[in-house]
Amino acid sequence: MTYAARLTREDGRLHWDRTAEQLDRQVRAMTPWPGTFTELAAQTIKIGAVVPEHVTTSAAPGTVIDDRLLVACGDGTTLRITRLQRPGRGMMEADAFLRGQDMPVGTRFDPSRA
């Protein structure tokens, strides 16, 4: 019999150098526990749902490339974040998050880890 390793919180960290499809699978697999997360300006942002998009980019992985949370991933793929959560808040849709958080094009998630 083969057993899988026990999941830890660190298994939920998104590594933006992976492809959009890999990150999409990770978000779906790790929801609800341990959940997935990334860093933004020294804050942990939980990611609740994403959608891979068929847009190619040369931007660095983890870079926001439009005003609706389209993020560059590995191999030039892109991922749209549709649900996320700031510390101390509930999970919310991306448009609600963007009304309270300035995210200009070029903002990077996990800049120290990319």
PAVOKOL-886765 format. One line per field, with one value per residue: residue in one letter; x, y, z of N, C-alpha, C, O in turn. Coordinates in steps of 0.05 Angstrom, whole numbers, plus 5000, padded with zeros to 4 digits. Example, Ala and Ser with C-alpha at 12.3 -4.5 7.8 and 13.67 -1.06 7.14 Angstrom:
BEGIN
resn = [A | S]
n_x = [5264 | 5257]
n_y = [4886 | 4955]
n_z = [5156 | 5142]
ca_x = [5246 | 5273]
ca_y = [4910 | 4979]
ca_z = [5156 | 5143]
c_x = [5264 | 5258]
c_y = [4934 | 5001]
c_z = [5156 | 5157]
o_x = [5285 | 5268]
o_y = [4934 | 5023]
o_z = [5169 | 5161]
//
This chain:
BEGIN
resn = [M | T | Y | A | A | R | L | T | R | E | D | G | R | L | H | W | D | R | T | A | E | Q | L | D | R | Q | V | R | A | M | T | P | W | P | G | T | F | T | E | L | A | A | Q | T | I | K | I | G | A | V | V | P | E | H | V | T | T | S | A | A | P | G | T | V | I | D | D | R | L | L | V | A | C | G | D | G | T | T | L | R | I | T | R | L | Q | R | P | G | R | G | M | M | E | A | D | A | F | L | R | G | Q | D | M | P | V | G | T | R | F | D | P | S | R | A]
n_x = [5017 | 5010 | 5023 | 5004 | 5043 | 5035 | 4996 | 5017 | 5013 | 5049 | 5047 | 5007 | 5027 | 5032 | 5071 | 5093 | 5123 | 5106 | 5063 | 5000 | 4959 | 4979 | 4978 | 4923 | 4903 | 4928 | 4904 | 4850 | 4857 | 4876 | 4836 | 4785 | 4825 | 4895 | 4887 | 4905 | 4957 | 4990 | 5040 | 5035 | 5060 | 5083 | 5040 | 4998 | 4960 | 4903 | 4883 | 4824 | 4798 | 4813 | 4823 | 4850 | 4875 | 4876 | 4920 | 4981 | 5043 | 5102 | 5116 | 5145 | 5138 | 5083 | 5069 | 5021 | 4981 | 4937 | 4879 | 4843 | 4862 | 4894 | 4945 | 5014 | 5045 | 5088 | 5123 | 5100 | 5045 | 4979 | 4937 | 4875 | 4855 | 4799 | 4773 | 4792 | 4827 | 4840 | 4882 | 4846 | 4797 | 4738 | 4731 | 4728 | 4700 | 4740 | 4730 | 4707 | 4750 | 4787 | 4763 | 4777 | 4832 | 4890 | 4916 | 4958 | 4977 | 5033 | 5045 | 5073 | 5064 | 5093 | 5148 | 5200 | 5205 | 5200]
n_y = [4977 | 5045 | 5108 | 5176 | 5235 | 5274 | 5333 | 5400 | 5469 | 5498 | 5471 | 5496 | 5543 | 5586 | 5580 | 5621 | 5611 | 5564 | 5533 | 5561 | 5522 | 5483 | 5514 | 5524 | 5472 | 5463 | 5501 | 5482 | 5431 | 5441 | 5466 | 5459 | 5457 | 5453 | 5504 | 5557 | 5605 | 5669 | 5720 | 5791 | 5852 | 5842 | 5818 | 5762 | 5734 | 5698 | 5652 | 5636 | 5619 | 5609 | 5620 | 5592 | 5629 | 5639 | 5673 | 5697 | 5719 | 5759 | 5777 | 5777 | 5719 | 5721 | 5773 | 5824 | 5835 | 5861 | 5903 | 5870 | 5829 | 5791 | 5747 | 5736 | 5674 | 5616 | 5595 | 5634 | 5632 | 5651 | 5669 | 5681 | 5711 | 5698 | 5695 | 5717 | 5732 | 5780 | 5789 | 5781 | 5789 | 5767 | 5715 | 5740 | 5763 | 5779 | 5830 | 5859 | 5857 | 5889 | 5939 | 5956 | 5952 | 5976 | 5955 | 5963 | 5953 | 5913 | 5904 | 5858 | 5792 | 5755 | 5775 | 5765 | 5710 | 5696]
n_z = [5000 | 4985 | 5013 | 5014 | 5027 | 5086 | 5084 | 5089 | 5112 | 5081 | 5032 | 5005 | 4984 | 4929 | 4873 | 4827 | 4781 | 4760 | 4711 | 4687 | 4686 | 4722 | 4769 | 4773 | 4782 | 4831 | 4865 | 4864 | 4885 | 4937 | 4964 | 5010 | 5050 | 5055 | 5036 | 4989 | 4979 | 4972 | 4972 | 4982 | 4985 | 5036 | 5061 | 5073 | 5024 | 5013 | 4964 | 4931 | 4884 | 4816 | 4745 | 4688 | 4633 | 4562 | 4545 | 4525 | 4553 | 4564 | 4612 | 4678 | 4721 | 4766 | 4761 | 4756 | 4701 | 4680 | 4695 | 4721 | 4752 | 4723 | 4720 | 4707 | 4693 | 4696 | 4636 | 4602 | 4608 | 4632 | 4688 | 4716 | 4775 | 4813 | 4863 | 4927 | 4989 | 5039 | 5097 | 5158 | 5135 | 5099 | 5048 | 4982 | 4919 | 4862 | 4839 | 4882 | 4918 | 4890 | 4893 | 4943 | 4945 | 4916 | 4856 | 4812 | 4743 | 4735 | 4788 | 4833 | 4857 | 4910 | 4904 | 4924 | 4919 | 4867]
ca_x = [5000 | 5025 | 5010 | 5013 | 5054 | 5016 | 4996 | 5023 | 5005 | 5068 | 5039 | 4988 | 5040 | 5032 | 5097 | 5084 | 5138 | 5092 | 5044 | 4973 | 4944 | 4988 | 4968 | 4895 | 4900 | 4936 | 4882 | 4827 | 4864 | 4882 | 4813 | 4787 | 4848 | 4904 | 4883 | 4928 | 4963 | 5013 | 5048 | 5032 | 5069 | 5087 | 5015 | 4990 | 4934 | 4892 | 4871 | 4802 | 4790 | 4827 | 4815 | 4871 | 4866 | 4893 | 4934 | 5009 | 5057 | 5131 | 5120 | 5156 | 5117 | 5073 | 5064 | 4993 | 4984 | 4914 | 4866 | 4824 | 4878 | 4906 | 4973 | 5033 | 5055 | 5110 | 5120 | 5084 | 5016 | 4966 | 4917 | 4858 | 4846 | 4771 | 4766 | 4815 | 4821 | 4861 | 4883 | 4825 | 4773 | 4727 | 4736 | 4711 | 4704 | 4762 | 4722 | 4704 | 4777 | 4800 | 4752 | 4790 | 4861 | 4901 | 4933 | 4964 | 4991 | 5061 | 5047 | 5083 | 5060 | 5117 | 5172 | 5224 | 5205 | 5197]
ca_y = [5000 | 5070 | 5130 | 5203 | 5251 | 5291 | 5360 | 5422 | 5495 | 5507 | 5459 | 5514 | 5567 | 5587 | 5587 | 5633 | 5601 | 5541 | 5541 | 5568 | 5497 | 5471 | 5530 | 5519 | 5446 | 5465 | 5515 | 5465 | 5408 | 5449 | 5479 | 5481 | 5456 | 5475 | 5529 | 5567 | 5633 | 5682 | 5744 | 5816 | 5874 | 5830 | 5807 | 5736 | 5735 | 5672 | 5651 | 5618 | 5609 | 5620 | 5610 | 5596 | 5643 | 5634 | 5697 | 5693 | 5743 | 5756 | 5789 | 5759 | 5705 | 5734 | 5801 | 5830 | 5846 | 5877 | 5914 | 5851 | 5808 | 5771 | 5745 | 5721 | 5649 | 5604 | 5589 | 5654 | 5628 | 5670 | 5659 | 5703 | 5706 | 5706 | 5698 | 5720 | 5741 | 5794 | 5781 | 5792 | 5793 | 5742 | 5710 | 5757 | 5763 | 5796 | 5858 | 5871 | 5861 | 5911 | 5964 | 5965 | 5948 | 5986 | 5935 | 5972 | 5935 | 5912 | 5895 | 5830 | 5774 | 5740 | 5784 | 5753 | 5682 | 5691]
ca_z = [5000 | 4984 | 5027 | 5007 | 5049 | 5100 | 5074 | 5108 | 5102 | 5060 | 5007 | 4992 | 4973 | 4900 | 4860 | 4801 | 4758 | 4749 | 4690 | 4696 | 4690 | 4747 | 4792 | 4775 | 4795 | 4859 | 4880 | 4867 | 4903 | 4964 | 4975 | 5029 | 5067 | 5072 | 5022 | 4974 | 4986 | 4960 | 4988 | 4969 | 5003 | 5063 | 5072 | 5061 | 5010 | 5007 | 4937 | 4933 | 4858 | 4793 | 4719 | 4668 | 4609 | 4539 | 4538 | 4530 | 4561 | 4570 | 4638 | 4698 | 4736 | 4790 | 4754 | 4748 | 4674 | 4673 | 4718 | 4732 | 4765 | 4706 | 4731 | 4691 | 4705 | 4681 | 4607 | 4588 | 4611 | 4650 | 4706 | 4728 | 4803 | 4815 | 4891 | 4944 | 5016 | 5054 | 5126 | 5174 | 5119 | 5088 | 5020 | 4966 | 4891 | 4855 | 4835 | 4909 | 4928 | 4876 | 4901 | 4967 | 4944 | 4892 | 4844 | 4785 | 4725 | 4742 | 4815 | 4834 | 4879 | 4918 | 4889 | 4935 | 4913 | 4838]
c_x = [5018 | 5009 | 5021 | 5025 | 5032 | 5018 | 5003 | 5014 | 5023 | 5061 | 5020 | 5001 | 5041 | 5060 | 5091 | 5100 | 5127 | 5072 | 5016 | 4957 | 4953 | 4978 | 4938 | 4889 | 4907 | 4915 | 4858 | 4833 | 4867 | 4859 | 4794 | 4813 | 4871 | 4900 | 4908 | 4932 | 4987 | 5019 | 5044 | 5039 | 5070 | 5061 | 5009 | 4963 | 4926 | 4879 | 4849 | 4794 | 4806 | 4817 | 4839 | 4860 | 4886 | 4905 | 4964 | 5022 | 5086 | 5137 | 5131 | 5134 | 5110 | 5066 | 5035 | 4995 | 4959 | 4900 | 4844 | 4837 | 4885 | 4935 | 4989 | 5043 | 5078 | 5103 | 5102 | 5054 | 5005 | 4943 | 4901 | 4849 | 4818 | 4760 | 4791 | 4808 | 4845 | 4860 | 4860 | 4799 | 4762 | 4735 | 4718 | 4718 | 4726 | 4754 | 4718 | 4731 | 4790 | 4788 | 4766 | 4821 | 4871 | 4920 | 4940 | 4978 | 5020 | 5066 | 5056 | 5075 | 5086 | 5142 | 5198 | 5227 | 5204 | 5223]
c_y = [5025 | 5092 | 5156 | 5217 | 5269 | 5320 | 5379 | 5448 | 5504 | 5494 | 5477 | 5539 | 5565 | 5596 | 5595 | 5624 | 5575 | 5551 | 5547 | 5543 | 5484 | 5487 | 5526 | 5493 | 5448 | 5479 | 5497 | 5442 | 5416 | 5464 | 5458 | 5480 | 5443 | 5503 | 5538 | 5596 | 5642 | 5706 | 5769 | 5838 | 5864 | 5821 | 5780 | 5739 | 5707 | 5673 | 5629 | 5605 | 5623 | 5607 | 5614 | 5610 | 5638 | 5660 | 5692 | 5720 | 5738 | 5769 | 5768 | 5745 | 5720 | 5763 | 5804 | 5845 | 5860 | 5887 | 5896 | 5826 | 5785 | 5771 | 5727 | 5697 | 5639 | 5597 | 5609 | 5651 | 5648 | 5658 | 5683 | 5694 | 5716 | 5709 | 5699 | 5733 | 5755 | 5785 | 5796 | 5797 | 5766 | 5739 | 5727 | 5754 | 5783 | 5825 | 5873 | 5876 | 5885 | 5938 | 5975 | 5962 | 5957 | 5965 | 5944 | 5951 | 5936 | 5904 | 5865 | 5816 | 5760 | 5749 | 5772 | 5723 | 5676 | 5685]
c_z = [5000 | 4997 | 5016 | 5031 | 5061 | 5089 | 5096 | 5096 | 5079 | 5033 | 4991 | 4980 | 4942 | 4890 | 4832 | 4777 | 4747 | 4727 | 4702 | 4702 | 4716 | 4771 | 4795 | 4789 | 4825 | 4876 | 4884 | 4886 | 4932 | 4978 | 4986 | 5046 | 5053 | 5059 | 5007 | 4981 | 4971 | 4978 | 4970 | 4989 | 5032 | 5076 | 5058 | 5049 | 5003 | 4980 | 4938 | 4907 | 4836 | 4767 | 4700 | 4644 | 4586 | 4528 | 4544 | 4537 | 4565 | 4597 | 4658 | 4713 | 4761 | 4785 | 4745 | 4721 | 4664 | 4698 | 4730 | 4743 | 4747 | 4713 | 4712 | 4707 | 4689 | 4653 | 4592 | 4591 | 4631 | 4665 | 4717 | 4756 | 4805 | 4843 | 4908 | 4970 | 5028 | 5083 | 5141 | 5160 | 5110 | 5059 | 5003 | 4936 | 4884 | 4851 | 4862 | 4921 | 4916 | 4883 | 4927 | 4967 | 4916 | 4881 | 4815 | 4769 | 4733 | 4771 | 4815 | 4859 | 4885 | 4903 | 4899 | 4928 | 4883 | 4824]
o_x = [5039 | 4985 | 5045 | 5017 | 5014 | 5040 | 4995 | 5007 | 5014 | 5069 | 5017 | 4987 | 5049 | 5070 | 5084 | 5092 | 5136 | 5066 | 5010 | 4941 | 4936 | 4970 | 4929 | 4872 | 4894 | 4908 | 4848 | 4815 | 4861 | 4862 | 4788 | 4821 | 4867 | 4907 | 4930 | 4913 | 5002 | 5004 | 5049 | 5024 | 5059 | 5061 | 5015 | 4944 | 4940 | 4865 | 4855 | 4785 | 4811 | 4803 | 4848 | 4837 | 4910 | 4900 | 4970 | 5013 | 5095 | 5160 | 5127 | 5113 | 5127 | 5057 | 5025 | 5010 | 4959 | 4908 | 4829 | 4826 | 4882 | 4949 | 4980 | 5048 | 5087 | 5080 | 5091 | 5039 | 5020 | 4931 | 4913 | 4837 | 4812 | 4741 | 4809 | 4786 | 4867 | 4840 | 4856 | 4780 | 4775 | 4745 | 4694 | 4739 | 4730 | 4769 | 4724 | 4736 | 4803 | 4801 | 4766 | 4834 | 4862 | 4939 | 4928 | 4990 | 5031 | 5089 | 5047 | 5078 | 5101 | 5156 | 5217 | 5248 | 5207 | 5224]
o_y = [5025 | 5095 | 5158 | 5211 | 5277 | 5330 | 5376 | 5449 | 5516 | 5505 | 5473 | 5554 | 5544 | 5616 | 5579 | 5629 | 5565 | 5575 | 5539 | 5542 | 5473 | 5475 | 5526 | 5492 | 5436 | 5470 | 5496 | 5434 | 5401 | 5474 | 5439 | 5501 | 5423 | 5523 | 5527 | 5610 | 5627 | 5712 | 5768 | 5841 | 5877 | 5816 | 5777 | 5746 | 5693 | 5693 | 5606 | 5582 | 5647 | 5587 | 5636 | 5604 | 5635 | 5667 | 5682 | 5741 | 5715 | 5771 | 5744 | 5757 | 5729 | 5777 | 5789 | 5865 | 5870 | 5879 | 5905 | 5804 | 5761 | 5791 | 5706 | 5699 | 5652 | 5594 | 5602 | 5665 | 5662 | 5638 | 5702 | 5673 | 5739 | 5723 | 5683 | 5743 | 5745 | 5774 | 5820 | 5808 | 5746 | 5758 | 5729 | 5744 | 5802 | 5843 | 5896 | 5897 | 5901 | 5958 | 5999 | 5969 | 5948 | 5957 | 5933 | 5933 | 5958 | 5898 | 5850 | 5827 | 5753 | 5733 | 5768 | 5712 | 5653 | 5680]
o_z = [5013 | 4992 | 5010 | 5054 | 5047 | 5086 | 5119 | 5072 | 5060 | 5012 | 4967 | 4967 | 4931 | 4899 | 4815 | 4755 | 4726 | 4726 | 4725 | 4721 | 4731 | 4791 | 4818 | 4807 | 4842 | 4898 | 4906 | 4901 | 4950 | 5000 | 4971 | 5057 | 5040 | 5071 | 5012 | 4988 | 4960 | 4997 | 4946 | 5009 | 5050 | 5100 | 5034 | 5064 | 4989 | 4973 | 4944 | 4906 | 4839 | 4768 | 4696 | 4635 | 4591 | 4505 | 4565 | 4527 | 4569 | 4604 | 4654 | 4718 | 4776 | 4804 | 4728 | 4719 | 4641 | 4720 | 4747 | 4743 | 4755 | 4711 | 4703 | 4730 | 4670 | 4646 | 4572 | 4577 | 4644 | 4656 | 4726 | 4759 | 4799 | 4848 | 4903 | 4974 | 5029 | 5092 | 5138 | 5172 | 5113 | 5046 | 5010 | 4929 | 4899 | 4859 | 4864 | 4934 | 4930 | 4879 | 4932 | 4987 | 4896 | 4894 | 4796 | 4781 | 4737 | 4779 | 4798 | 4881 | 4866 | 4892 | 4883 | 4930 | 4875 | 4800]
//
